[in-house]
Amino acid sequence: MKDTRITFIGAGNMAASLIGGLRAQGVDSSALRASDPNAEQRQRIERELGIATFEDNALAAAGADLVVLAVKPQSMKAVCQALAPHLDDGQLIVSIAAGISCASLEQWLGPRALVRCMPNTPALLRQGVSGLYANARVSAAQRSQAEQLLSAVGLALWLDQEQQIDAVTAVSGSGPAYFFLLIEAMTAAGVKLGLSREIAERLTQQTALGAARMAIESEVDAAELRRRVTSPAGTTEAAIRTFQAGGFEALVDQALAAAAHRSAELAEQLGR
């Protein structure tokens, strides 16, 4: 990646996180460019990350090996159609916009090497996870470039089928909000049990962090970890049984199915 010239079309928070991650990995600022219509955002990127910025997307993309489309989904069609005549055939296009299919991108950009990604917001802390799908025109070297790009802000996982992006959206793209909701609920329950809000919140947050670390670093799966901390007739078992009596697993299944279905709907709407 140190010899790869990368341009970001759109310089919002996710693009800034990727640029920061690449710089932390040793990519020289001269290899990175960004464009954005907002002058204040361009100035912030120049000041904080030390890279060249442009108002004109075509000027920013000129000579790049990899072009990252990081604009809002609602703006993608117009941005792509305006940019298409200025792109080179050998450039890899990476889209991190939610809900925009490869078919739509090819319709707006023409036949090109495309990688579609679904990152999530913890990427802002370089603790994200992304699902990646490459079309048939992407070479092995370009796959490696795309993987290294997204790995700069967390874990990057390849998908075999583009339709799996909807599942990735349901599980990890929207997933942080599910955990935030659980943190909210546990904090509120702790307050009802007599804790101060500050203590209940800190207990819940650190417990969530510790449990996630255990799940990631353990050699056994989450089900086994749960069994190990659930003593027969103990406090944890009482809570788990209450969750399950309320249909916890079925509710999670229904919620993620709804998110995946909505992801597919949005892709159809945004791709027109």
Buried (B, 14 or more C-beta within 10 A) or exposed (E): BEEBBBBBBBBBEBBBBBBBBBBEEEBEBEBBBBBBBEEEBBEBBBEEBEBBBBEEBBBBBBEBBBBBBBBEBEBBBEBBEEBEEEBEEEBBBBBBBBBBBBEBBBBBBEEBBBBBBBBBBBBBEBEBBBBBBBBEBBEEEBBEBBBBBBBBBBBBBBBEEBBBBBBBBBBBBBBEEBEEEEBEEBBBEBBEEEBEEEEBBBBBEEEBEEBEEBEEEEEEEEEEBEEEEBEEEEEEEEEBEEEEEEEEEEEEEEBBEEBBEBBBEBBEEBBE
